[in-house]
Amino acid sequence: MIPAIGLFVGVVLGLLLHPSVPLWLQPYLPIAVIAALDAVFGGVRAVLDGIFVDKVFVVSFLSNVLVAAFIVFLGDQLGVGSQLSTGVVVVLGIRIFSNVAAIRRHLFKA
């Protein structure tokens, strides 16, 4: 439940504080959020499967965000940023939906 609580607290703080994002960070933020969501849903799945390890979650969370941001940065440097961003979104989207399906199967036995 720690990942879900962290996600909820982060969303509430973002809505209350209205943070401004620096211009140089704006292309990377959506990809970083999707990568973080992948780690959070993976953490929730691990909790339900009884295999959650906090160190693995933290490393997964940070590495997902850093690798996804690096891929987008590399794409920007090569002039194909939007194509690599789309690739990252597709791959992480598949992982998110896979984790959500596993969570659904675990909770609803369906």
C-alpha positions in Angstrom: 0.0 0.0 0.0 3.0 2.3 0.4 3.2 3.0 -3.4 -0.5 3.8 -3.7 -0.3 6.1 -0.7 2.8 7.8 -2.1 1.0 8.3 -5.4 -2.1 9.7 -3.7 -0.1 12.1 -1.5 2.0 13.3 -4.6 -1.2 14.0 -6.6 -2.8 15.9 -3.7 0.3 18.0 -3.1 0.6 18.7 -6.8 -3.0 19.9 -7.0 -2.6 22.0 -3.9 0.8 23.6 -4.5 0.6 24.1 -8.3 4.3 23.7 -8.9 5.8 25.4 -12.0 8.0 23.2 -14.2 11.2 24.8 -15.6 11.1 25.1 -19.4 14.1 22.8 -19.9 12.4 20.0 -17.9 9.0 20.1 -19.6 9.8 17.5 -22.4 11.0 15.0 -19.8 8.3 15.4 -17.1 5.5 13.4 -18.9 7.8 10.5 -19.6 9.1 10.6 -16.0 5.6 10.5 -14.7 4.7 7.5 -16.8 7.9 5.7 -15.7 7.0 6.5 -12.1 3.5 5.1 -12.6 5.0 1.9 -14.0 7.0 1.5 -10.9 4.0 2.3 -8.6 1.7 -0.2 -10.3 4.6 -2.8 -10.2 4.9 -2.1 -6.5 1.2 -2.5 -5.9 1.3 -5.8 -7.8 4.2 -7.0 -5.7 2.4 -6.2 -2.5 -0.6 -8.2 -3.6 1.6 -11.1 -4.7 3.4 -10.9 -1.3 6.8 -10.2 -2.8 7.2 -6.5 -2.2 10.7 -5.4 -1.2 11.1 -1.7 -0.4 14.7 -1.5 -1.8 13.6 -3.1 -5.1 10.8 -0.6 -5.3 13.0 2.4 -4.7 15.6 1.2 -7.2 12.9 0.4 -9.8 11.3 3.8 -9.3 14.5 5.8 -9.7 15.9 3.7 -12.5 12.7 3.8 -14.5 12.5 7.6 -14.3 16.2 8.1 -15.1 16.3 5.6 -18.0 13.1 7.0 -19.5 14.4 10.6 -19.2 17.8 9.6 -20.7 16.1 8.0 -23.7 14.1 11.1 -24.3 17.2 13.3 -23.9 19.1 11.1 -26.3 16.3 11.3 -28.8 16.3 15.1 -28.5 20.0 15.2 -29.1 19.6 13.0 -32.2 16.6 15.0 -33.5 14.1 12.1 -33.0 12.8 13.0 -29.6 9.1 12.6 -30.4 9.7 9.1 -31.9 11.7 7.9 -28.9 9.2 9.5 -26.5 6.4 7.6 -28.2 8.4 4.3 -27.9 8.9 4.9 -24.2 5.2 5.6 -23.7 4.2 2.5 -25.6 6.6 0.2 -23.7 5.7 1.6 -20.3 2.1 1.7 -21.2 2.1 -2.0 -22.0 3.9 -2.7 -18.6 1.3 -0.5 -16.8 -1.6 -2.3 -18.3 0.0 -5.7 -17.6 0.4 -4.8 -13.9 -3.1 -3.4 -13.7 -4.5 -6.6 -15.3 -2.6 -8.7 -12.7 -3.9 -6.4 -9.9 -7.4 -6.8 -11.2 -7.1 -10.6 -11.4 -5.8 -10.7 -7.8 -8.5 -8.4 -6.4 -11.5 -9.7 -8.3 -10.3 -13.2 -9.2 -11.3 -12.4 -12.8 
